Amino acid sequence: MKVIICGAGQVGWQIARHLSGENNDVTVVDHNPELVRRATDTLDVQGIAGFASHPDVLDRAGARDADMVIAATHSDEVNMVTCQVAHSVFAVQRKIARVRAQSYLDKGYSDLYRRDHLPIDVVISPEKEVADAALQRLAAPAAFDTESFLEGGAQLLGITIDEECPVINTPLRQLTDLFSTLRAVVVGIRREGALFVPASGDQIFPGDECYIFCHTDDMTRTLEIFGKTQSKQERVVIIGGGNVGLAVALALETRTERVRVKMIEKNRICAEDAADALDRTIVLNGDGLNAELLEEANIATADAVLAVTDDDKTNLLASVRAKEMGCPMAITLVNDPTLVPLMGPLDIDAYINPRATTVSSILRHIRHGRVRGVYSIGDAEAEVIEAQVLGTSPIAGQRIREVAFPEGTLVGGVMKQGKVIKPTADTRIEEGDVIAIFAISDDVPEVERLLQVSIDFF
């Protein structure tokens, strides 16, 4: 397949890495020659320097015979015009655009994206994706990372191991003997900054960050076994009243169980707009780093603080201050992946990387049929790939023990005829099964070969 990716920033680069690694013909377009050079130097892609919305630039990028255009520049308008030009001039069949401005996303204007108006097949809203991720973190407050798989039947949980964890210093193989009915697999461990896939004889130590793949019905029990307790989030303070904060507050207001929400927004106009849009949320105008304002928001009695301003440092410092003032849980929005290692030392419980959520969302939409989803772990250190097994796949008809999986991979879950099961060495992978595999990034190409991954477009 021939794919043109417009925008060579973090999102565009990650998508290009995924698609070029699957032997697709990928061309990256960006007006910044340095970003184009970085993509062509590090990936098996072609590069064009220029404005993606210009017809001559798209022509040079090969739009006349392209199957798909993904517009992920920093400008909504450039992304939208790029899709229009790709459709009207070059008849590109599938077009995906990243759109941030909420005005473009209002449900009242959904006719805007009809083929005879503005022909965009899939509109990706980073703010909506981040808001959904924040709500997932609030739903599992004991985990620093969460994601759903296998049609909601399984969950990936990122858990930091404490001294009180009852299974520390226990070989992983013994967990099956101790908890024979638990449908959970430890698929990854980050220790002293290095992420690896554990062997059955490996142990868990305090300070480890464990990625655990579990059946959704066993999520609470899994958290308890690894030393975590689930608590209801009845009082939440949101720092940042922009699109993300507003989306989270609106979602919390619609929940059946009552959640008391207070919001702090520095910009007065933005605060007034948020207050007008919300019914039960108290909106305070001021700096989320101000201790007196945090006291006014009753931060000491809040169950969680969610820092989602557009400034990473503000989010980090506000989270640290909120924890210091007595808030037991802090969730932080961080755009810069190099800041992620600071989460542990700063005692921040969970973080959201907008770029990772956007990349995962785009990959979900462009993969159709065999590959159902891809979730990026950390700073692209690993991936969880969910795919349907082809009859021609090398793993079809084989037991897991018989498959030559790379050392940096582990099967987290298998769905057979709509039922999610915990995989064992004797589990036979059959055609039509849906399998979720945790893989260190270097081993992803081999996993895709075993799955015989191919990307089909709608």
Sequence and secondary structure as in RCSB ss.txt:
>XXXX:A:sequence
MKVIICGAGQVGWQIARHLSGENNDVTVVDHNPELVRRATDTLDVQGIAGFASHPDVLDRAGARDADMVIAATHS
DEVNMVTCQVAHSVFAVQRKIARVRAQSYLDKGYSDLYRRDHLPIDVVISPEKEVADAALQRLAAPAAFDTESFL
EGGAQLLGITIDEECPVINTPLRQLTDLFSTLRAVVVGIRREGALFVPASGDQIFPGDECYIFCHTDDMTRTLEI
FGKTQSKQERVVIIGGGNVGLAVALALETRTERVRVKMIEKNRICAEDAADALDRTIVLNGDGLNAELLEEANIA
TADAVLAVTDDDKTNLLASVRAKEMGCPMAITLVNDPTLVPLMGPLDIDAYINPRATTVSSILRHIRHGRVRGVY
SIGDAEAEVIEAQVLGTSPIAGQRIREVAFPEGTLVGGVMKQGKVIKPTADTRIEEGDVIAIFAISDDVPEVERL
LQVSIDFF
>XXXX:A:secstr
 EEEEE  SHHHHHHHHHHHTTT EEEEEES HHHHHHHHHHSS EEEES TTSHHHHHHTTGGG SEEEE SS 
HHHHHHHHHHHHHTT  SEEEEE   HHHH GGGGGGGSTTTS  SEEE HHHHHHHHHHHHHHSTT SEEEEET
TTTEEEEEEE  TT TTTT  HHHHHHHTTT  EEEEEEEETTEEE   TT    TT EEEEEEEGGGHHHHHHH
TT       EEEEE  SHHHHHHHHHHHT SS  EEEEEESSHHHHHHHHHH SS EEEES TT HHHHHHTTGG
G SEEEE  S HHHHHHHHHHHHHTT S EEEE S GGGGGGTTTTT  EEE HHHHHHHHHHHHH BSSEEEEE
EETTTTEEEEEEE  TTSTTTTEEGGGS   TTEEEEEEEETTEEE   TT EE TT EEEEEEEGGGHHHHHHH
HT   B  
